[in-house]
Amino acid sequence: AGTHIGFQFCANDTSNNSACSAISSFIVAGTTPPNVTIHGNNFFASDNSTIISLTQTSSARLNFSFTDDIDLLFMAKIYKENKSTNFLENTYISLLKDKIDDLNLLKEIEVFFLEKEEWKHLKKASERILLLDPNDLDSIYYLGLSYLNLNKLDKSKKLFERLVKLKPDFADAYYRLGLIYLKKKNYDRAQKLFEKTLDILPNHRDTLVHLKDLYKKNK
């Protein structure tokens, strides 16, 4: 069941005394000490030994003092609670390397990297989800979007073609296919796909812009 631990967030002041307030508690598997406090950028156990230092090396990877004692899921919860985006990102990257199979967590990671437009990491998260749930429409879309932004057009095309077979009224999938053919300079095919997008979603703004340009080109 894990160890129930409470921890405090403490902000150092100039007199070296910390103003602390309890912010949360977690059920944590592993050997994390039962009393954890945060002073400035460091986590401390009850005996004041440093568990982890929130410093970063030049390679922008977290510098763990006692890696074996740290539960990455626990650290992700802390960073998310405290809105420590950079540290949360590094923890999510480490979790992806661990090949986690928790779909809810993978979805959380997927959305995180989508919002940051980190296409390589989004690709890894979506690929992992699709190994567990091959017909997840969102992850097929996000993987196709990742490949599109990484300029892997043929891989992206296959995913969006698969997506419109699974969900024929997915307007943005047709739009992305239109973009792919536009990049390939197949303007007739791109135009047809953009028109198909508007058949489903008449006010798709980006499609309207591209179609206007294509109509001018074909005059």
Helices and strands as residue ranges (DSSP letters): E 3-12, E 18-28, E 35-39, E 42-44, E 50-53, G 67-69, H 72-81, H 85-97, H 103-116, H 119-132, H 137-149, H 153-166, H 171-183, H 187-200, H 205-217
